[in-house]
Amino acid sequence: MAGLRLGPMLRYVDWEGAGTATVWVEADRPCTARVHCADGAGGAARTFQVAGHHYALIQVNGLTAGTTTSYEVLLDGQRVWPLTESQSPFPPSTITSPRGRTDGAGNAEAVRIAFGSCRWAAPPADSHDRVGPDVLDTLAARLACDPTGERPDVLLLLGDQVYADQTSEATRRWLGNRRDLTEPPGPQVADYEEYTRLYYESWLDPGVRWLLSTVPSCMIFDDHDVIDDWNTSASWLAEMRTRPWWRERVLSGLMSYWVHQHLGNLSPADLETDPLYKAVQETPDGTEALRRFAATSDMDVASVRWSYRRDFGRARLLMVDTRAARALEEGRRAMLVVEEEGWLREQALAGQVRAEYDHLLIGSSLPWLLPPLVHEAEAWNAALCRSERGDRWARLSEALRRRSDLEHWAAFPASFARLAELIRSVGSGQGAPATVCVLSGDVHHAYVAEPDFGATVSARIFQLTCSPVHNSIPASIRLGFWFGWNRAARRLGRILRRHGRVAPPPVKWRRTGGPWFGNQLMTLTLHGRSARLRLDQARKSRRGGAKASGARLVTVEERELSGP
């Protein structure tokens, strides 16, 4: 009898009234996976095989707009989900089908979008958690205690869903039973099978497993999904490609990302026209087809698009690949290659001209607006790396860039400026949305920043940064981020700018919230042309708290971002 290895994960849910959703599962053998909903909706799919593992993405049809229904998963006709009460304290998983872009009265339906990044897998419940309570576990416990209460309509996970280069003690023991950890890459993951271990460790966590089964999710990778500082520079990449273990690592990272994260980002219409998805479904073993795709993606970044668009009522999300889509050659460095940048511009401006959205969300794992000193340091470093002060400075600066993670938007000054100009264009003139928000993570703290584009821009513009979901930040880095916003830091930044012969950034900005430190999640509530932001942190419960986690969610910030 087939068993459920991982999942189910509720991924895509339609907001256009088509009554469809997708549910992802991994089974322990080839089988037919079926979703059956209490209201009669459902769907089925045959598993496909990659590297000896068996997966299915089930399209659920017949959902009724504006309703919530529980569902079960069957493998070859045998029910494997939900778990029994003795196996899990959580209620049955559900699918909520939105009414569509508007409710019955023609008003835009409210949408709640939660987001964060950087989740180091939580230890077992009986182990000490050195980085504090996991905010996703804590959210799951709260939702389970009040199944009819307010919950996110979608969860955006903005990178570092797994840490291929920072494995847990339990995973290191498992790796040590497979191979000699004194040989590179040591206690990091080396191949596809080892990546599956990371996903099991992260997504078999009982609270997270249930949460992902009942709240739709959208995902994008960041560096730790492959390796720290992935694609920092051309010289970094050239050096990595000389290491015997690197090719298998990067191909396995991209393959496992496609299976576990990317597929579920796609709509049923996108899946129907995806040639790779068709290929892995039609062959008994899709491993080689997926491996060829990953190899092409690694060598020719313009040939593959990991970015995607999702519309949630009158809110548009453009999730942008800021890792694999880079141009790295010095003198031509760009956060996004020409094709990717063109896609972003087209998706943003075409929708604005047709007034298709009231809120534009740009998902970028890396923040666009950083503390000013950090921004100036990265721009200065980028100038020195391209030999603005000669070859000796360039060599020293490349070493500094790698050691200090100087590879955000500010390290790609032309890309930073073009994104600023795109946001200014979207926020101006007739058809401008109420808000444009860049949603980011990566930096292990949270803050709100606002650029000043002047009176010509009618939209409210925000950099909303929120991480980690479950991780820590060294005290020295925490102090650095605090210092990076103050006046003395700005003066120091101007000194670096003059030394590097760097032009001032094309826009000024200021911090209007934070910084906040802890395991945390931001939630945007968008209704019509209004937007409201809330920041929740997971805190240890003095009274024992939610039974599933011993923690509670504490709201540390709540504010209106725009008026009606």
FILUMBA-241468 format. One record per residue (C-alpha): x negated, y, z negated; residue in one letter. Coordinates in steps of 0.2 Angstrom, whole numbers, plus 5000, padded with zeros to 4 digits. Example, Ala and Ser with C-alpha at 12.3 -4.5 7.8 and 13.67 -1.06 7.14 Angstrom:
2
NODE    u    v    w r
NODE 4938 4978 4961 A
NODE 4932 4995 4964 S
***
This chain:
564
NODE    u    v    w r
NODE 5000 5000 5000 M
NODE 4993 5017 5005 A
NODE 4989 5029 4990 G
NODE 4988 5048 4989 L
NODE 4970 5053 4987 R
NODE 4972 5072 4987 L
NODE 4986 5084 4989 G
NODE 5000 5088 4993 P
NODE 4996 5106 4997 M
NODE 5009 5117 5003 L
NODE 5000 5128 5016 R
NODE 5011 5137 5029 Y
NODE 5028 5143 5026 V
NODE 5038 5152 5040 D
NODE 5044 5170 5037 W
NODE 5053 5172 5053 E
NODE 5068 5162 5049 G
NODE 5063 5146 5059 A
NODE 5064 5135 5043 G
NODE 5047 5127 5045 T
NODE 5032 5123 5033 A
NODE 5017 5113 5033 T
NODE 5011 5101 5019 V
NODE 4993 5094 5019 W
NODE 4988 5077 5012 V
NODE 4974 5065 5011 E
NODE 4978 5046 5010 A
NODE 4967 5032 5006 D
NODE 4970 5022 5022 R
NODE 4979 5025 5039 P
NODE 4997 5027 5037 C
NODE 5013 5038 5041 T
NODE 5015 5052 5029 A
NODE 5032 5059 5026 R
NODE 5039 5074 5017 V
NODE 5057 5072 5011 H
NODE 5066 5087 5004 C
NODE 5081 5087 4992 A
NODE 5091 5097 5004 D
NODE 5088 5085 5019 G
NODE 5074 5095 5027 A
NODE 5058 5085 5031 G
NODE 5045 5079 5043 G
NODE 5032 5066 5046 A
NODE 5015 5064 5054 A
NODE 5002 5050 5057 R
NODE 4986 5052 5048 T
NODE 4970 5056 5058 F
NODE 4953 5050 5053 Q
NODE 4937 5060 5050 V
NODE 4921 5051 5042 A
NODE 4931 5037 5035 G
NODE 4944 5048 5027 H
NODE 4963 5049 5032 H
NODE 4972 5066 5033 Y
NODE 4989 5072 5038 A
NODE 4997 5089 5041 L
NODE 5015 5087 5040 I
NODE 5027 5099 5048 Q
NODE 5043 5101 5038 V
NODE 5058 5106 5048 N
NODE 5076 5111 5044 G
NODE 5073 5122 5028 L
NODE 5087 5134 5024 T
NODE 5081 5152 5023 A
NODE 5083 5160 5006 G
NODE 5083 5144 4997 T
NODE 5071 5133 4986 T
NODE 5071 5114 4987 T
NODE 5061 5101 4979 S
NODE 5051 5088 4989 Y
NODE 5043 5071 4988 E
NODE 5029 5063 4998 V
NODE 5030 5046 5005 L
NODE 5016 5036 5013 L
NODE 5022 5021 5024 D
NODE 5039 5023 5015 G
NODE 5032 5022 4997 Q
NODE 5034 5038 4986 R
NODE 5018 5044 4980 V
NODE 5023 5062 4974 W
NODE 5028 5069 4963 P
NODE 5019 5060 4949 L
NODE 5029 5052 4935 T
NODE 5031 5061 4919 E
NODE 5018 5050 4911 S
NODE 5005 5055 4924 Q
NODE 5009 5074 4924 S
NODE 5017 5087 4913 P
NODE 5022 5097 4928 F
NODE 5039 5099 4936 P
NODE 5043 5093 4954 P
NODE 5035 5103 4968 S
NODE 5046 5114 4978 T
NODE 5046 5124 4995 I
NODE 5054 5141 4995 T
NODE 5059 5147 5012 S
NODE 5060 5166 5013 P
NODE 5075 5174 5021 R
NODE 5064 5182 5034 G
NODE 5059 5199 5038 R
NODE 5075 5206 5030 T
NODE 5088 5201 5018 D
NODE 5107 5199 5022 G
NODE 5109 5218 5021 A
NODE 5095 5222 5033 G
NODE 5083 5227 5019 N
NODE 5065 5221 5020 A
NODE 5063 5206 5008 E
NODE 5050 5208 4994 A
NODE 5034 5198 4995 V
NODE 5022 5194 4981 R
NODE 5004 5191 4987 I
NODE 4992 5185 4974 A
NODE 4973 5184 4978 F
NODE 4956 5181 4971 G
NODE 4940 5171 4975 S
NODE 4925 5161 4968 C
NODE 4932 5146 4959 R
NODE 4919 5135 4951 W
NODE 4928 5118 4947 A
NODE 4934 5118 4929 A
NODE 4928 5104 4918 P
NODE 4939 5090 4911 P
NODE 4952 5096 4898 A
NODE 4941 5088 4884 D
NODE 4925 5097 4889 S
NODE 4919 5114 4884 H
NODE 4922 5127 4898 D
NODE 4907 5139 4897 R
NODE 4915 5151 4909 V
NODE 4932 5153 4900 G
NODE 4949 5148 4905 P
NODE 4953 5146 4924 D
NODE 4966 5158 4930 V
NODE 4974 5146 4942 L
NODE 4976 5133 4929 D
NODE 4983 5146 4918 T
NODE 4995 5153 4931 L
NODE 5001 5135 4934 A
NODE 5005 5132 4916 A
NODE 5015 5148 4915 R
NODE 5025 5144 4931 L
NODE 5028 5126 4925 A
NODE 5035 5133 4909 C
NODE 5047 5144 4918 D
NODE 5051 5136 4935 P
NODE 5064 5149 4940 T
NODE 5053 5164 4935 G
NODE 5044 5175 4946 E
NODE 5030 5167 4956 R
NODE 5018 5172 4971 P
NODE 5025 5170 4988 D
NODE 5008 5166 4994 V
NODE 4991 5163 4986 L
NODE 4976 5170 4996 L
NODE 4959 5162 4991 L
NODE 4946 5173 4998 L
NODE 4930 5162 4998 G
NODE 4919 5151 4987 D
NODE 4933 5138 4985 Q
NODE 4919 5125 4982 V
NODE 4901 5128 4978 Y
NODE 4890 5117 4989 A
NODE 4874 5124 4981 D
NODE 4879 5124 4963 Q
NODE 4886 5108 4958 T
NODE 4893 5102 4941 S
NODE 4884 5090 4929 E
NODE 4897 5077 4934 A
NODE 4894 5079 4952 T
NODE 4875 5079 4950 R
NODE 4877 5062 4942 R
NODE 4887 5056 4956 W
NODE 4875 5063 4969 L
NODE 4861 5054 4959 G
NODE 4869 5037 4962 N
NODE 4869 5040 4980 R
NODE 4852 5047 4984 R
NODE 4835 5053 4977 D
NODE 4838 5070 4970 L
NODE 4820 5074 4970 T
NODE 4821 5075 4989 E
NODE 4829 5091 4997 P
NODE 4842 5097 4996 P
NODE 4841 5090 4978 G
NODE 4857 5092 4968 P
NODE 4866 5102 4981 Q
NODE 4878 5093 4993 V
NODE 4870 5085 5009 A
NODE 4884 5078 5020 D
NODE 4903 5076 5023 Y
NODE 4906 5063 5010 E
NODE 4897 5074 4997 E
NODE 4908 5089 5002 Y
NODE 4924 5078 4999 T
NODE 4918 5075 4981 R
NODE 4918 5094 4979 L
NODE 4936 5095 4985 Y
NODE 4941 5081 4974 Y
NODE 4933 5089 4959 E
NODE 4941 5106 4962 S
NODE 4959 5101 4969 W
NODE 4962 5086 4958 L
NODE 4963 5097 4943 D
NODE 4981 5093 4937 P
NODE 4986 5112 4936 G
NODE 4978 5117 4952 V
NODE 4984 5102 4961 R
NODE 5002 5106 4956 W
NODE 5000 5125 4959 L
NODE 4994 5121 4977 L
NODE 5008 5109 4980 S
NODE 5022 5123 4976 T
NODE 5014 5140 4981 V
NODE 5009 5142 4999 P
NODE 4991 5146 5002 S
NODE 4979 5155 5014 C
NODE 4960 5153 5014 M
NODE 4944 5159 5021 I
NODE 4926 5153 5017 F
NODE 4912 5163 5009 D
NODE 4894 5159 5007 D
NODE 4895 5146 4993 H
NODE 4906 5135 5003 D
NODE 4891 5132 5013 V
NODE 4876 5139 5004 I
NODE 4872 5155 4995 D
NODE 4869 5170 5006 D
NODE 4874 5160 5021 W
NODE 4869 5170 5037 N
NODE 4860 5184 5028 T
NODE 4849 5188 5043 S
NODE 4841 5181 5058 A
NODE 4825 5177 5049 S
NODE 4835 5168 5036 W
NODE 4844 5158 5049 L
NODE 4828 5154 5058 A
NODE 4819 5148 5042 E
NODE 4834 5137 5037 M
NODE 4835 5129 5054 R
NODE 4817 5122 5051 T
NODE 4822 5112 5036 R
NODE 4826 5094 5040 P
NODE 4842 5094 5029 W
NODE 4850 5110 5035 W
NODE 4859 5104 5051 R
NODE 4868 5090 5042 E
NODE 4873 5102 5028 R
NODE 4880 5116 5039 V
NODE 4889 5104 5051 L
NODE 4897 5095 5036 S
NODE 4902 5112 5028 G
NODE 4911 5117 5044 L
NODE 4919 5101 5047 M
NODE 4925 5099 5029 S
NODE 4931 5117 5029 Y
NODE 4941 5114 5045 W
NODE 4949 5099 5038 V
NODE 4953 5105 5020 H
NODE 4955 5124 5023 Q
NODE 4957 5130 5040 H
NODE 4970 5118 5047 L
NODE 4983 5124 5034 G
NODE 4980 5142 5039 N
NODE 4987 5139 5056 L
NODE 5006 5140 5060 S
NODE 5015 5126 5069 P
NODE 5014 5136 5085 A
NODE 4995 5138 5083 D
NODE 4993 5119 5080 L
NODE 5002 5115 5096 E
NODE 4990 5124 5106 T
NODE 4974 5119 5096 D
NODE 4963 5108 5107 P
NODE 4953 5101 5093 L
NODE 4968 5097 5082 Y
NODE 4975 5087 5097 K
NODE 4959 5078 5100 A
NODE 4957 5072 5082 V
NODE 4975 5066 5082 Q
NODE 4974 5057 5099 E
NODE 4958 5047 5095 T
NODE 4956 5033 5082 P
NODE 4941 5042 5074 D
NODE 4940 5061 5076 G
NODE 4923 5063 5068 T
NODE 4913 5065 5083 E
NODE 4925 5078 5091 A
NODE 4925 5088 5075 L
NODE 4906 5087 5074 R
NODE 4904 5093 5091 R
NODE 4915 5108 5087 F
NODE 4905 5112 5071 A
NODE 4889 5111 5081 A
NODE 4896 5123 5094 T
NODE 4902 5135 5081 S
NODE 4885 5135 5072 D
NODE 4876 5139 5088 M
NODE 4888 5150 5097 D
NODE 4898 5160 5085 V
NODE 4908 5169 5098 A
NODE 4915 5152 5104 S
NODE 4926 5149 5089 V
NODE 4938 5160 5079 R
NODE 4940 5156 5060 W
NODE 4949 5172 5058 S
NODE 4968 5172 5059 Y
NODE 4984 5182 5057 R
NODE 4999 5179 5046 R
NODE 5015 5190 5044 D
NODE 5025 5190 5028 F
NODE 5040 5200 5032 G
NODE 5035 5218 5034 R
NODE 5017 5214 5028 A
NODE 5003 5209 5040 R
NODE 4988 5199 5034 L
NODE 4972 5199 5045 L
NODE 4960 5186 5037 M
NODE 4943 5190 5044 V
NODE 4928 5179 5045 D
NODE 4914 5189 5038 T
NODE 4901 5174 5037 R
NODE 4901 5164 5053 A
NODE 4905 5178 5065 A
NODE 4890 5189 5062 R
NODE 4878 5195 5075 A
NODE 4861 5194 5066 L
NODE 4848 5200 5078 E
NODE 4839 5216 5071 E
NODE 4844 5231 5080 G
NODE 4860 5223 5085 R
NODE 4866 5217 5068 R
NODE 4885 5217 5066 A
NODE 4897 5210 5053 M
NODE 4908 5204 5067 L
NODE 4902 5199 5085 V
NODE 4910 5209 5099 V
NODE 4924 5197 5102 E
NODE 4929 5195 5084 E
NODE 4929 5214 5081 E
NODE 4940 5216 5097 G
NODE 4952 5203 5090 W
NODE 4953 5213 5073 L
NODE 4956 5229 5082 R
NODE 4969 5222 5094 E
NODE 4979 5214 5080 Q
NODE 4979 5230 5069 A
NODE 4982 5243 5082 L
NODE 4995 5234 5093 A
NODE 5006 5230 5077 G
NODE 5004 5249 5072 Q
NODE 5010 5255 5089 V
NODE 5025 5244 5089 R
NODE 5028 5248 5070 A
NODE 5028 5229 5066 E
NODE 5023 5231 5048 Y
NODE 5024 5242 5033 D
NODE 5008 5236 5025 H
NODE 4992 5230 5033 L
NODE 4981 5218 5023 L
NODE 4963 5215 5029 I
NODE 4956 5200 5020 G
NODE 4938 5201 5019 S
NODE 4928 5190 5007 S
NODE 4915 5203 5005 L
NODE 4921 5221 4999 P
NODE 4920 5235 5012 W
NODE 4919 5248 4998 L
NODE 4906 5245 4985 L
NODE 4899 5255 4970 P
NODE 4890 5270 4979 P
NODE 4873 5265 4973 L
NODE 4875 5247 4979 V
NODE 4881 5254 4996 H
NODE 4866 5265 4998 E
NODE 4854 5252 4993 A
NODE 4861 5240 5006 E
NODE 4860 5253 5019 A
NODE 4843 5258 5014 W
NODE 4837 5240 5015 N
NODE 4845 5237 5032 A
NODE 4836 5252 5039 A
NODE 4819 5246 5032 L
NODE 4822 5228 5038 C
NODE 4824 5235 5056 R
NODE 4806 5244 5054 S
NODE 4812 5261 5051 E
NODE 4797 5263 5039 R
NODE 4786 5251 5048 G
NODE 4782 5232 5048 D
NODE 4775 5231 5030 R
NODE 4791 5239 5023 W
NODE 4801 5227 5034 A
NODE 4793 5212 5027 R
NODE 4795 5218 5009 L
NODE 4813 5223 5013 S
NODE 4818 5206 5020 E
NODE 4812 5197 5004 A
NODE 4822 5210 4994 L
NODE 4838 5207 5005 R
NODE 4837 5189 5002 R
NODE 4833 5190 4983 R
NODE 4846 5203 4979 S
NODE 4861 5198 4991 D
NODE 4860 5214 5001 L
NODE 4872 5208 5014 E
NODE 4889 5216 5012 H
NODE 4897 5228 5025 W
NODE 4885 5241 5019 A
NODE 4871 5231 5026 A
NODE 4879 5232 5043 F
NODE 4881 5251 5044 P
NODE 4888 5251 5062 A
NODE 4901 5238 5057 S
NODE 4905 5248 5041 F
NODE 4908 5264 5052 A
NODE 4919 5255 5065 R
NODE 4930 5247 5051 L
NODE 4932 5264 5043 A
NODE 4937 5271 5060 E
NODE 4949 5257 5063 L
NODE 4957 5260 5046 I
NODE 4958 5278 5049 R
NODE 4967 5275 5066 S
NODE 4979 5263 5059 V
NODE 4983 5275 5044 G
NODE 4986 5290 5055 S
NODE 5000 5296 5066 G
NODE 5017 5289 5071 Q
NODE 5020 5271 5066 G
NODE 5007 5272 5052 A
NODE 5010 5259 5038 P
NODE 5013 5264 5020 A
NODE 4997 5256 5014 T
NODE 4981 5248 5021 V
NODE 4973 5237 5009 C
NODE 4956 5228 5011 V
NODE 4957 5213 5000 L
NODE 4940 5206 4994 S
NODE 4931 5195 4981 G
NODE 4913 5189 4980 D
NODE 4906 5201 4967 V
NODE 4913 5193 4951 H
NODE 4923 5208 4945 H
NODE 4938 5218 4950 A
NODE 4940 5236 4954 Y
NODE 4951 5248 4965 V
NODE 4943 5261 4976 A
NODE 4951 5273 4987 E
NODE 4942 5282 5003 P
NODE 4946 5300 5007 D
NODE 4950 5302 5025 F
NODE 4958 5319 5023 G
NODE 4975 5325 5027 A
NODE 4976 5317 5045 T
NODE 4979 5300 5037 V
NODE 4996 5297 5030 S
NODE 4994 5279 5024 A
NODE 4987 5275 5007 R
NODE 4971 5266 5009 I
NODE 4963 5254 4996 F
NODE 4949 5243 4993 Q
NODE 4956 5230 4981 L
NODE 4942 5218 4974 T
NODE 4946 5203 4963 C
NODE 4935 5189 4957 S
NODE 4931 5177 4950 P
NODE 4945 5165 4948 V
NODE 4934 5154 4937 H
NODE 4916 5159 4936 N
NODE 4904 5171 4926 S
NODE 4893 5186 4929 I
NODE 4876 5189 4921 P
NODE 4875 5203 4909 A
NODE 4862 5212 4920 S
NODE 4873 5212 4935 I
NODE 4888 5218 4925 R
NODE 4878 5233 4919 L
NODE 4872 5236 4937 G
NODE 4890 5237 4943 F
NODE 4895 5249 4929 W
NODE 4880 5260 4933 F
NODE 4883 5259 4951 G
NODE 4898 5271 4950 W
NODE 4892 5285 4940 N
NODE 4884 5302 4945 R
NODE 4866 5297 4941 A
NODE 4868 5282 4952 A
NODE 4875 5293 4966 R
NODE 4859 5304 4965 R
NODE 4848 5289 4966 L
NODE 4857 5282 4981 G
NODE 4854 5299 4990 R
NODE 4836 5297 4987 I
NODE 4836 5279 4994 L
NODE 4846 5286 5009 R
NODE 4833 5300 5013 R
NODE 4818 5287 5011 H
NODE 4826 5275 5023 G
NODE 4831 5289 5035 R
NODE 4849 5283 5034 V
NODE 4864 5294 5039 A
NODE 4877 5297 5026 P
NODE 4892 5285 5027 P
NODE 4906 5291 5038 P
NODE 4919 5292 5023 V
NODE 4918 5295 5005 K
NODE 4927 5285 4992 W
NODE 4929 5284 4973 R
NODE 4934 5271 4960 R
NODE 4951 5273 4954 T
NODE 4952 5257 4943 G
NODE 4941 5246 4934 G
NODE 4928 5238 4934 P
NODE 4936 5223 4925 W
NODE 4927 5207 4920 F
NODE 4934 5190 4917 G
NODE 4943 5176 4926 N
NODE 4957 5185 4935 Q
NODE 4970 5187 4949 L
NODE 4977 5202 4958 M
NODE 4995 5202 4964 T
NODE 5003 5214 4977 L
NODE 5022 5216 4977 T
NODE 5027 5224 4993 L
NODE 5045 5229 4996 H
NODE 5050 5240 5010 G
NODE 5037 5254 5010 R
NODE 5032 5252 4992 S
NODE 5018 5243 4985 A
NODE 5014 5238 4967 R
NODE 4998 5231 4960 L
NODE 4995 5220 4945 R
NODE 4979 5212 4938 L
NODE 4981 5197 4926 D
NODE 4967 5189 4917 Q
NODE 4966 5172 4909 A
NODE 4962 5173 4890 R
NODE 4960 5159 4877 K
NODE 4977 5158 4868 S
NODE 4976 5161 4849 R
NODE 4992 5151 4846 R
NODE 4987 5137 4858 G
NODE 4996 5145 4872 G
NODE 5003 5136 4887 A
NODE 5002 5117 4884 K
NODE 4993 5113 4900 A
NODE 4978 5125 4898 S
NODE 4977 5132 4880 G
NODE 4976 5149 4888 A
NODE 4988 5163 4893 R
NODE 4989 5176 4907 L
NODE 4987 5194 4901 V
NODE 4991 5209 4912 T
NODE 4977 5222 4911 V
NODE 4982 5234 4924 E
NODE 4999 5238 4933 E
NODE 5002 5252 4945 R
NODE 5011 5259 4960 E
NODE 5001 5261 4975 L
NODE 5013 5270 4986 S
NODE 5030 5278 4984 G
NODE 5046 5272 4993 P
***
